[in-house]
């Protein structure tokens, strides 16, 4: 022992090291140490009768006593109304064990760590884990560092751990003043935390292979930043969250404008480079004019250039003008540009949001009741509350998806007034995994990037952005996996990745952990925590309370009312609860009526409006924003201009559709084989070419397959469509891609079908003409399918409606029941080879309503008549050898009533077509074919008029039929467009 140790001061210091103590872990003066020098310590709010004075409304005047027992143990005895707690458990009288967490009142505002034998633990540790400053009871508390650790437990609890300069050991047996984490997965001394005097901290791995992870990344040593999440080894139930209340916004720099022309954009060859996905490669120029003025010129950028919130093509700049290029903000001071925002420093001010609807009985239901909330940059905020509290409504109002009364501002601009400018800063992850699950992860992200990122992004830039997102989400190794093979948590990350492609400043997430197991829930919450650390403001809507302690702030709603908004660590104390679920029980007690629940919510809201939390986190920030002029309004250009061109969107959507439907050989076979099989079957059934039923089945086959292939296209991906429309997708580009796809697919299917019928003898002649008509009918059927899909609310309803639409096409086409009666034709048994018109006094036909009202609306009728016209007025069917007149003359002279088979004509398919299918544009085909002939055998034969269809004059009504088909096509496309537009408005 040195001579210094023998001095009275040294002996006093040595004695002090042995004294039991309380270390404040929560409340004012975090890190303050109280030595228990007396055998009895009084604790309470009164300054007259207590040794440890706690100035907190939750603390009683005489709250508790600590007493040293004869054996040396310390005992706590509670005398309060709000209770004393040991490790979160309320006690009346109990023995204090070493390193127990001792809290008074709510358990959050006044909490301490009890150390019974600090010197022994220091000796076992080899050296002090932290440098300790001792403060006497009643003295001035030390200045707390701006940093601290939060121990996040799997039971939703949070323990604040003060940091003081020095080295702190993290582990299961860390020694005195270290952080003890009770887990067999953590080494005794797993990591060290080196804390500087300014609060900066660096974590070091001390384990032997266990590892230290910061934000999911294995590190040996890493300087910590606000919100960094530390995991020791494989333990995911006890995490450490580094908090830095002293975070300041960084200076983003200034740009000189001395050049005559200053180019601004994303590409590195610009004078001012703004590296953000929403900025075009060459976005704008600032030009010095001969007049001395400075002009901003937009270079045809995808997301536009805005000056003071107004979109401009070119404009003269004035001092203090605010320029927004994509998500980047610049301020012009008259001589130079100052970069004020990097796309991430966005505050959101939601003020007086209100929404009222009526239920089925006409009663008014208030979904949002005058809610105001403020989001600061880089915060992780949770919207909590029972089911039906208004969380989703509030989120949709704040992200602009469904505007309500009131206003939402992002920095100084109104989201409702400038949606075009501000939506590119917003990401929205819906509750359902809205994905094309038959694509690979990389395909899904790449197609989404092409749709969302400006058209001037090269393939290399898109590939790099996709790789960056995959790395952020820890999905790099799963990039080539088909999405439907992924787990639920991985799918959710892919869905999140779509939003991260545009690097949003504010990310809204709806029920991200619904249906997930606890481990996946924790992983998702860690991921959102990491995104907030990287610069985005993250807002999640959830009714689950697992891992809520990772949040910076929570907003609690009940019956559409905001009843609390403030730090997550203060929520339980505010509601005087031990567990988060108890908050819900207080807001919606079991068994209460709707009116009683409404009154409970109103009481809590009034309490919140008069609280410090409301003043600090809502009222004061709103007042400050108004004082700085951030509530200024201007008339802006609200027109929505997509960041990607129309043609780029069409090509991207078409490529995605092809990848979805024809990704492998099995998919292609599924599209081509069914019509081929039907064609083969029809060849076996047809005993002659070009029979009327063959033509009808040809028409209906084209329509049926095309309709069935498109009847679920829109309804199945409506959620994806809405999500993409919120960003930059154009409605006409989407529908154009669908129409181009169905045209191509119908062309392949109908060509396969026609080739098989021609080779099999079911159709004869006019290969290209028949294919063209059948292709048109396939397109018509596909459009009918798209219309059904746009109208139907679910896939099941679309499939149910499909046959209800197609069966009338069969019945009213004009073959099963002729539109108008036609004179039947038949072979004359006495004179084979001659066709006669049978006695006719009016045959079966549709009634007036069907013939003139419904049948003209059936596109199959016009297709069938066009096919009939094609085959009746052709030059293939031949007349009798030598002509009819000569044949009849020979028979009369010979006195025979039958004609040798050698003189019989080949089968003429036009006879049954003439007698089975009426023609709107050639109604007199039968009459024109009549050829009066002399009697062959007595008076009986005179009853008949013989005719030869081969002698019909050449006619062509196809132009009229094609015109009608064209009108149908245009009408269907317009109807589909209007239906989709109307559906968007309803949703």
VENWO-V852759 format. One record per pair of residues at least 4 apart in sequence whose ideal C-beta (glycine too) atoms are under 6 Angstrom apart, sorted by sequence separation. I is the first residue (numbers start at 1). J is the second residue. If there is no record, write none. Layout:
i:j
I:J
I:J
This chain:
i:j
1:5
46:50
59:63
69:73
96:100
103:107
125:129
135:139
153:157
174:178
186:190
196:200
224:228
279:283
289:293
317:321
341:345
358:362
359:363
375:379
385:389
390:394
418:422
419:423
430:434
439:443
442:446
448:452
449:453
453:457
457:461
481:485
486:490
516:520
566:570
570:574
592:596
612:616
613:617
614:618
615:619
616:620
644:648
658:662
659:663
663:667
669:673
697:701
700:704
703:707
707:711
712:716
717:721
725:729
732:736
742:746
746:750
756:760
766:770
771:775
788:792
793:797
803:807
808:812
818:822
846:850
848:852
849:853
850:854
851:855
868:872
880:884
882:886
899:903
910:914
912:916
913:917
924:928
937:941
958:962
5:10
24:29
36:41
54:59
85:90
86:91
105:110
169:174
174:179
181:186
213:218
214:219
257:262
265:270
268:273
274:279
306:311
307:312
324:329
332:337
396:401
409:414
410:415
413:418
439:444
457:462
470:475
471:476
486:491
516:521
531:536
557:562
558:563
572:577
577:582
592:597
609:614
614:619
615:620
625:630
626:631
644:649
662:667
686:691
724:729
729:734
757:762
758:763
792:797
814:819
846:851
850:855
891:896
936:941
4:10
24:30
44:50
47:53
68:74
69:75
78:84
104:110
122:128
152:158
169:175
174:180
195:201
264:270
288:294
289:295
358:364
359:365
375:381
385:391
396:402
470:476
532:538
577:583
608:614
661:667
662:668
757:763
792:798
828:834
855:861
935:941
43:50
83:90
205:212
211:218
212:219
263:270
298:305
304:311
305:312
323:330
330:337
331:338
397:404
407:414
408:415
415:422
531:538
556:563
880:887
935:942
24:32
42:50
66:74
67:75
86:94
103:111
150:158
151:159
193:201
194:202
214:222
231:239
263:271
264:272
287:295
307:315
356:364
357:365
383:391
513:521
556:564
575:583
686:694
828:836
891:899
42:51
43:52
133:142
169:178
170:179
172:181
262:271
322:331
330:339
331:340
470:479
588:597
758:767
789:798
23:33
41:51
66:76
102:112
150:160
168:178
193:203
229:239
230:240
286:296
356:366
398:408
528:538
555:565
564:574
788:798
825:835
321:332
329:340
513:524
575:586
914:925
21:33
22:34
64:76
65:77
102:114
148:160
149:161
191:203
192:204
229:241
285:297
329:341
355:367
410:422
512:524
825:837
826:838
914:926
87:100
215:228
266:279
308:321
355:368
403:416
449:462
788:801
933:946
21:35
45:59
64:78
78:92
86:100
87:101
100:114
148:162
172:186
191:205
192:206
214:228
215:229
228:242
267:281
284:298
307:321
308:322
319:333
354:368
553:567
554:568
823:837
824:838
46:61
148:163
171:186
173:188
191:206
205:220
265:280
266:281
284:299
298:313
317:332
319:334
328:343
353:368
400:415
682:697
930:945
19:35
20:36
44:60
45:61
77:93
147:163
171:187
172:188
214:230
265:281
307:323
327:343
354:370
449:465
754:770
887:903
931:947
44:61
62:79
63:80
171:188
189:206
190:207
204:221
255:272
265:282
282:299
297:314
449:466
551:568
554:571
754:771
823:840
930:947
931:948
44:62
76:94
85:103
96:114
98:116
145:163
161:179
171:189
213:231
224:242
226:244
265:283
283:301
306:324
352:370
353:371
475:493
929:947
44:63
171:190
203:222
264:283
295:314
296:315
400:419
43:63
60:80
64:84
75:95
76:96
84:104
169:189
170:190
187:207
264:284
305:325
352:372
446:466
473:493
751:771
754:774
929:949
43:64
60:81
170:191
191:212
202:223
226:247
280:301
284:305
295:316
296:317
351:372
445:466
529:550
821:842
73:95
74:96
85:107
211:233
263:285
280:302
368:390
525:547
821:843
42:65
82:105
169:192
187:210
201:224
210:233
293:316
294:317
303:326
350:373
367:390
678:701
929:952
58:82
261:285
262:286
473:497
750:774
821:845
41:66
167:192
168:193
278:303
349:374
368:393
521:546
522:547
525:550
713:738
750:775
820:845
880:905
261:287
367:393
40:67
167:194
348:375
399:426
818:845
819:846
260:288
469:497
512:540
747:775
750:778
39:68
257:286
347:376
399:428
507:536
558:587
817:846
165:195
675:705
469:500
489:520
506:537
507:538
508:539
509:540
510:541
511:542
513:544
877:908
163:195
165:197
345:377
469:501
548:580
710:742
746:778
819:851
746:779
877:910
130:164
131:165
441:475
131:166
545:580
914:949
922:957
130:166
465:501
743:779
746:782
819:855
921:957
441:478
442:479
130:168
355:393
441:479
872:910
911:949
129:168
559:598
910:949
921:960
129:169
440:480
441:481
561:601
706:746
742:782
897:937
63:104
284:325
563:604
872:913
908:949
190:232
283:325
440:482
559:601
563:605
812:854
558:601
812:855
353:397
561:605
564:608
705:749
59:104
563:608
868:913
888:933
59:105
129:175
186:232
279:325
437:483
812:858
58:105
129:176
130:177
186:233
279:326
437:484
566:613
813:860
814:861
58:106
129:177
185:233
278:326
350:398
435:483
702:750
813:861
56:105
129:178
185:234
186:235
278:327
279:328
355:404
452:501
809:858
868:917
125:175
185:235
276:326
448:498
452:502
814:864
276:327
353:404
354:405
566:617
809:860
813:864
147:199
183:235
276:328
354:406
445:497
449:501
565:617
56:109
146:199
353:406
441:494
448:501
56:110
121:175
122:176
145:199
147:201
274:328
352:406
865:919
121:176
183:238
351:406
865:920
54:110
351:407
181:238
118:176
350:408
433:491
349:409
435:495
348:410
433:495
346:410
347:411
884:948
346:411
833:899
276:343
429:496
830:897
832:899
694:762
831:899
879:948
429:499
833:904
879:950
427:499
689:761
702:774
706:778
710:782
832:904
833:905
690:763
877:950
675:749
679:753
689:763
690:764
703:777
707:781
711:785
715:789
689:764
702:777
706:781
710:785
714:789
676:752
686:762
698:774
702:778
706:782
710:786
713:789
714:790
835:911
427:504
675:752
679:756
683:760
707:784
711:788
712:789
715:792
426:504
675:753
679:757
699:777
703:781
707:785
711:789
257:336
431:510
683:762
716:795
780:859
256:336
425:505
426:506
427:507
428:508
429:509
430:510
431:511
672:752
676:756
682:762
715:795
649:730
26:108
27:109
254:336
255:337
873:955
27:110
154:237
650:733
654:737
712:795
715:798
254:338
644:728
649:733
653:737
657:741
26:111
52:137
643:728
25:111
51:137
253:339
642:728
650:736
654:740
712:798
777:863
825:911
152:239
252:339
646:733
650:737
654:741
711:798
24:112
25:113
642:730
869:957
152:241
22:112
23:113
252:342
825:915
149:240
150:241
711:802
824:915
22:114
773:866
822:915
21:115
773:867
148:243
866:961
20:116
822:918
147:244
146:244
327:425
820:918
146:245
819:918
862:961
146:246
818:918
18:119
33:134
769:870
17:119
33:135
815:917
862:964
32:135
34:137
814:917
823:926
309:413
766:870
831:936
836:944
837:945
32:141
309:418
399:508
859:968
700:810
836:946
765:876
29:141
834:946
31:144
395:508
30:144
306:421
696:815
303:424
692:815
31:162
30:162
31:164
26:160
25:160
25:162
278:424
395:541
380:529
392:541
391:541
302:454
380:532
302:455
378:532
387:543
378:535
379:537
380:538
381:539
382:540
383:541
346:505
346:506
377:537
344:505
699:860
343:505
375:537
699:863
699:864
391:557
390:557
389:557
696:864
382:551
389:558
384:554
390:560
380:551
385:556
380:552
381:553
382:554
383:555
384:556
385:557
695:867
379:552
385:558
280:454
281:456
277:453
280:456
690:871
373:555
790:976
791:979
454:643
455:644
776:965
783:972
787:976
790:979
455:645
786:976
790:980
344:535
369:560
371:562
368:560
369:561
373:565
367:560
455:648
366:560
386:584
451:652
386:588
450:652
447:652
447:656
412:630
418:636
417:636
688:907
690:909
412:632
420:640
689:909
692:912
692:913
438:660
436:660
692:916
277:502
692:917
277:503
374:618
372:618
374:621
452:727
349:625
434:719
236:522
434:720
434:723
229:526
229:529
227:532
228:533
227:533
215:530
309:634
308:634
310:636
311:637
309:636
310:637
303:643
302:643
156:545
158:549
156:548
152:549
158:569
156:580
109:573
108:573
106:573
